[in-house]
């Protein structure tokens, strides 16, 4: 078990079946564990404002998913899988001991939901911000299947761009799929360069989303409290995923961010999202502790 962590951010790593998973820790060493999972193309730093708000009450752990920071990248011939990402997060929760509340954005939300599915005994609740679980639309209505097909095509285009050197065009297509036409032009030069450097990791993330075999029926028996956070200006494909998850997850609640797109939770609406998380986490961690007392 990982020992006490000071209020200063540190960047240790754990071994996960021969791969490294780097993470940052901040907040209260004696607080309940809150784990924040970044989205495709993001990083642990995207949670900075939210972590600062929540760190007064919780121990905040921010993993860097496969291919980000010093975490081991996907290697040639290895098939990127949500279940592999989930296994790493489960081992990280085990290293801290007890339970964790999981918060994820985009791809990270899909990983968080998968962790809750396979290891509910380690998770007190999930806050899924703009979940990108497009694989759940594979067998839906025709409009749903069309969304899934577009994501599969995006995965192929990103892989080709990463291998051929067309990084800028590939990342632009990715950004505008999630945030709308014209978004790329509004991003500053340094952020563009950083995302282009991460194109292989982004391609692997989208591939993992496209090829996952779980269905909505697999989530119908989900036994954890879930809040789905969606911006009212988010793009239709992401909105549809949220709608379908809400209809299948027992007791799931959907909270809306006003005047917000896909990335707003990390930027313009960070304070609001932090308050949503604190409310959801506080209640569910209390319930989990009471259940542990009764079980003992």
C-alpha positions as CSV (number, residue, x, y, z in Angstrom):
1,X,0.0,0.0,0.0
2,X,1.2,3.5,-0.8
3,X,1.9,5.4,2.4
4,X,1.0,9.0,3.3
5,X,1.4,11.6,0.6
6,X,2.2,15.2,1.4
7,X,0.1,18.1,0.2
8,X,2.8,18.7,-2.4
9,X,2.2,17.0,-5.8
10,X,4.5,14.0,-6.4
11,X,4.8,11.9,-9.5
12,X,5.5,8.2,-8.6
13,X,4.6,5.2,-10.7
14,X,3.5,1.6,-10.2
15,X,4.3,-1.5,-12.2
16,X,1.3,-2.9,-13.9
17,X,2.1,-6.3,-15.4
18,X,5.4,-5.1,-16.7
19,X,4.3,-1.6,-17.8
20,X,4.6,1.6,-15.9
21,X,1.6,3.7,-14.8
22,X,2.7,7.2,-13.7
23,X,0.4,9.3,-11.5
24,X,0.3,12.6,-9.6
25,X,-1.1,12.9,-6.0
26,X,-2.2,16.0,-4.2
27,X,-4.7,16.9,-1.5
28,X,-5.2,15.4,2.0
29,X,-3.3,12.2,2.7
30,X,-6.1,11.2,5.2
31,X,-9.0,12.0,2.8
32,X,-11.0,9.6,0.7
33,X,-9.4,8.7,-2.6
34,X,-10.6,10.6,-5.6
35,X,-9.2,9.4,-8.9
36,X,-9.3,11.7,-12.0
37,X,-8.9,10.1,-15.4
38,X,-8.0,12.4,-18.3
39,X,-9.4,12.2,-21.8
40,X,-7.7,11.4,-25.2
41,X,-5.0,13.9,-25.9
42,X,-5.2,15.3,-22.4
43,X,-3.0,14.8,-19.4
44,X,-3.2,14.9,-15.6
45,X,-2.6,18.6,-15.8
46,X,-6.1,19.1,-17.3
47,X,-7.4,18.6,-13.7
48,X,-5.3,21.3,-12.1
49,X,-8.2,23.7,-11.2
50,X,-10.5,20.9,-10.1
51,X,-7.8,19.2,-8.1
52,X,-7.0,22.4,-6.3
53,X,-10.7,22.8,-5.3
54,X,-11.2,19.1,-4.2
55,X,-7.8,18.7,-2.6
56,X,-8.9,20.4,0.6
57,X,-11.3,17.5,1.3
58,X,-9.9,14.5,-0.6
59,X,-6.7,12.7,-1.6
60,X,-6.7,13.4,-5.4
61,X,-4.9,10.9,-7.6
62,X,-4.4,11.7,-11.3
63,X,-3.1,8.8,-13.4
64,X,-1.4,9.3,-16.7
65,X,-3.0,6.7,-19.0
66,X,-1.0,4.5,-21.4
67,X,1.2,6.6,-23.7
68,X,1.0,9.8,-21.7
69,X,3.8,11.3,-19.5
70,X,6.1,8.5,-18.4
71,X,3.4,5.8,-18.5
72,X,4.3,3.0,-20.9
73,X,3.0,3.6,-24.4
74,X,1.1,1.0,-26.5
75,X,3.6,-0.9,-28.5
76,X,3.4,-2.1,-32.1
77,X,1.3,-5.2,-32.4
78,X,-0.5,-4.6,-29.1
79,X,-4.2,-4.0,-29.4
80,X,-5.3,-1.0,-27.3
81,X,-8.1,-2.0,-25.0
82,X,-10.3,-0.3,-22.4
83,X,-10.0,-3.4,-20.2
84,X,-6.2,-3.0,-20.2
85,X,-6.5,0.6,-19.1
86,X,-9.1,-0.5,-16.5
87,X,-6.7,-3.1,-15.1
88,X,-4.1,-0.5,-14.4
89,X,-6.5,1.8,-12.6
90,X,-7.8,-1.1,-10.5
91,X,-4.2,-1.9,-9.4
92,X,-3.6,1.7,-8.6
93,X,-6.7,1.8,-6.4
94,X,-5.5,-1.4,-4.7
95,X,-2.1,0.3,-4.1
96,X,-3.8,3.1,-2.1
97,X,-6.2,0.6,-0.4
98,X,-9.9,0.9,0.3
99,X,-12.2,2.5,-2.3
100,X,-11.9,5.3,-4.8
101,X,-14.5,7.5,-6.4
102,X,-13.7,7.7,-10.2
103,X,-14.0,10.8,-12.3
104,X,-13.3,10.6,-16.0
105,X,-13.5,12.9,-19.0
106,X,-14.2,11.6,-22.5
107,X,-12.0,8.5,-22.9
108,X,-11.2,8.6,-19.2
109,X,-14.9,8.4,-18.4
110,X,-15.2,5.3,-20.5
111,X,-12.3,3.8,-18.6
112,X,-13.9,4.8,-15.3
113,X,-17.2,3.2,-16.2
114,X,-15.3,-0.1,-17.2
115,X,-13.5,-0.1,-13.8
116,X,-16.8,0.2,-12.0
117,X,-18.2,-2.7,-14.1
118,X,-15.4,-5.2,-13.4
119,X,-14.4,-4.1,-9.8
120,X,-17.4,-2.5,-8.2
121,X,-16.1,-3.5,-4.7
122,X,-13.2,-1.0,-5.2
123,X,-15.4,1.9,-6.5
124,X,-17.7,4.1,-4.4
125,X,-19.1,5.9,-7.4
126,X,-18.4,7.3,-10.9
127,X,-18.7,10.8,-12.3
128,X,-18.6,10.4,-16.1
129,X,-18.0,13.7,-17.8
130,X,-18.8,13.7,-21.5
131,X,-18.3,9.9,-21.8
132,X,-17.0,8.7,-25.1
133,X,-18.2,5.0,-25.0
134,X,-19.1,4.9,-28.7
135,X,-18.8,1.1,-28.7
136,X,-22.1,1.0,-26.8
137,X,-23.8,2.4,-30.0
138,X,-22.6,-0.5,-32.2
139,X,-25.9,-2.5,-32.1
140,X,-28.4,0.4,-31.5
141,X,-30.7,2.2,-33.9
142,X,-29.5,3.0,-37.4
143,X,-28.5,6.5,-36.2
144,X,-26.5,5.0,-33.4
145,X,-24.7,2.6,-35.7
146,X,-23.8,5.5,-38.0
147,X,-22.2,7.2,-35.1
148,X,-20.2,4.1,-34.2
149,X,-19.1,3.8,-37.9
150,X,-17.9,7.4,-37.9
151,X,-15.8,6.7,-34.8
152,X,-14.3,3.5,-36.3
153,X,-13.4,5.6,-39.4
154,X,-11.8,8.2,-37.2
155,X,-9.7,5.6,-35.5
156,X,-8.4,4.4,-38.9
157,X,-7.7,8.0,-40.0
158,X,-5.8,8.8,-36.8
159,X,-3.7,5.7,-37.1
160,X,-2.8,6.5,-40.7
161,X,-2.0,10.1,-39.8
162,X,0.2,9.0,-37.0
163,X,2.1,6.6,-39.2
164,X,2.3,8.8,-42.4
165,X,3.3,12.1,-40.8
166,X,-0.1,13.8,-41.4
167,X,-0.3,14.6,-37.7
168,X,-1.9,18.1,-38.0
169,X,-4.7,17.0,-40.2
170,X,-5.4,13.9,-38.1
171,X,-5.5,15.8,-34.8
172,X,-7.7,18.5,-36.4
173,X,-10.2,15.9,-37.5
174,X,-10.2,14.4,-33.9
175,X,-10.7,17.8,-32.2
176,X,-13.5,18.9,-34.5
177,X,-15.3,15.5,-34.1
178,X,-15.6,16.2,-30.4
179,X,-15.8,20.0,-30.3
180,X,-17.2,21.1,-33.6
181,X,-16.1,22.6,-36.9
182,X,-13.8,25.6,-36.5
183,X,-12.5,24.6,-33.1
184,X,-9.0,23.8,-34.3
185,X,-8.5,27.3,-35.5
186,X,-9.3,28.6,-32.0
187,X,-6.6,26.6,-30.3
188,X,-3.2,28.2,-29.6
189,X,-0.1,27.1,-31.3
190,X,1.6,25.4,-28.3
191,X,-1.5,23.4,-27.5
192,X,-1.7,22.3,-31.2
193,X,1.9,21.1,-31.1
194,X,1.4,19.3,-27.8
195,X,-1.6,17.4,-29.2
196,X,0.2,16.5,-32.4
197,X,3.0,15.0,-30.3
198,X,0.4,12.8,-28.7
199,X,-1.3,11.6,-31.9
200,X,-0.2,8.0,-31.4
201,X,-1.7,7.9,-27.9
202,X,-4.9,9.6,-29.2
203,X,-5.2,7.1,-32.1
204,X,-4.8,4.2,-29.6
205,X,-7.5,5.7,-27.4
206,X,-10.0,6.0,-30.2
207,X,-9.1,2.5,-31.4
208,X,-9.8,1.2,-27.9
209,X,-13.2,2.9,-27.9
210,X,-14.1,1.6,-31.3
211,X,-13.1,-2.0,-30.9
212,X,-14.5,-2.7,-27.3
213,X,-17.0,-5.5,-27.3
214,X,-19.1,-4.5,-24.3
215,X,-22.8,-3.6,-25.0
216,X,-25.4,-1.6,-23.2
217,X,-26.9,-4.8,-21.8
218,X,-23.6,-5.4,-20.0
219,X,-24.1,-2.1,-18.1
220,X,-27.8,-2.8,-17.3
221,X,-26.9,-4.4,-14.0
222,X,-24.5,-1.6,-13.0
223,X,-24.5,-1.4,-9.2
224,X,-22.8,1.9,-8.5
225,X,-24.1,5.5,-8.2
226,X,-23.3,7.4,-11.4
227,X,-23.6,11.0,-12.4
228,X,-23.2,11.8,-16.1
229,X,-22.1,15.4,-16.8
230,X,-22.9,16.7,-20.3
231,X,-22.5,20.2,-21.9
232,X,-25.6,21.5,-23.6
233,X,-23.5,22.5,-26.6
234,X,-21.6,19.2,-26.8
235,X,-21.6,17.4,-30.2
236,X,-24.4,15.0,-31.1
237,X,-22.3,11.8,-31.0
238,X,-21.2,12.4,-27.4
239,X,-24.6,13.6,-26.4
240,X,-26.1,10.3,-27.7
241,X,-23.7,8.2,-25.7
242,X,-24.7,10.1,-22.6
243,X,-28.4,9.6,-23.4
244,X,-28.0,5.8,-23.9
245,X,-25.9,5.4,-20.8
246,X,-28.5,7.2,-18.7
247,X,-31.3,5.0,-20.0
248,X,-29.4,1.8,-19.2
249,X,-27.5,2.5,-16.0
250,X,-29.8,1.9,-13.0
251,X,-30.3,5.1,-11.1
252,X,-27.9,7.1,-13.2
253,X,-28.4,10.9,-13.0
254,X,-27.5,13.4,-15.8
255,X,-26.3,16.8,-14.9
256,X,-26.1,19.5,-17.5
257,X,-23.5,22.3,-18.0
258,X,-25.0,25.4,-19.5
259,X,-23.3,27.1,-22.4
260,X,-20.7,24.3,-22.5
261,X,-19.1,22.1,-25.0
262,X,-16.9,19.0,-24.7
263,X,-13.9,20.7,-23.0
264,X,-15.8,23.2,-20.9
265,X,-15.6,21.0,-17.8
266,X,-11.8,21.4,-17.8
267,X,-11.8,25.1,-18.6
268,X,-14.6,27.6,-18.3
269,X,-16.8,25.5,-16.1
270,X,-14.1,23.9,-13.8
271,X,-15.5,25.4,-10.6
272,X,-19.0,24.2,-11.3
273,X,-17.8,20.7,-12.2
274,X,-15.7,20.6,-9.0
275,X,-18.8,21.4,-7.0
276,X,-20.7,18.6,-8.7
277,X,-18.0,16.1,-8.0
278,X,-17.6,17.2,-4.4
279,X,-21.3,16.7,-3.8
280,X,-21.5,13.3,-5.5
281,X,-18.3,12.0,-4.0
282,X,-19.0,13.2,-0.4
283,X,-22.4,11.4,-0.3
284,X,-21.2,8.2,-1.8
285,X,-18.0,7.9,0.2
286,X,-20.1,8.3,3.4
287,X,-22.5,5.5,2.3
288,X,-19.5,3.2,1.4
289,X,-17.9,3.8,4.8
290,X,-21.2,3.0,6.6
291,X,-21.5,-0.2,4.5
292,X,-18.0,-1.2,5.5
293,X,-18.8,-0.7,9.2
294,X,-21.9,-2.9,8.9
295,X,-20.0,-5.6,7.0
296,X,-17.3,-5.6,9.7
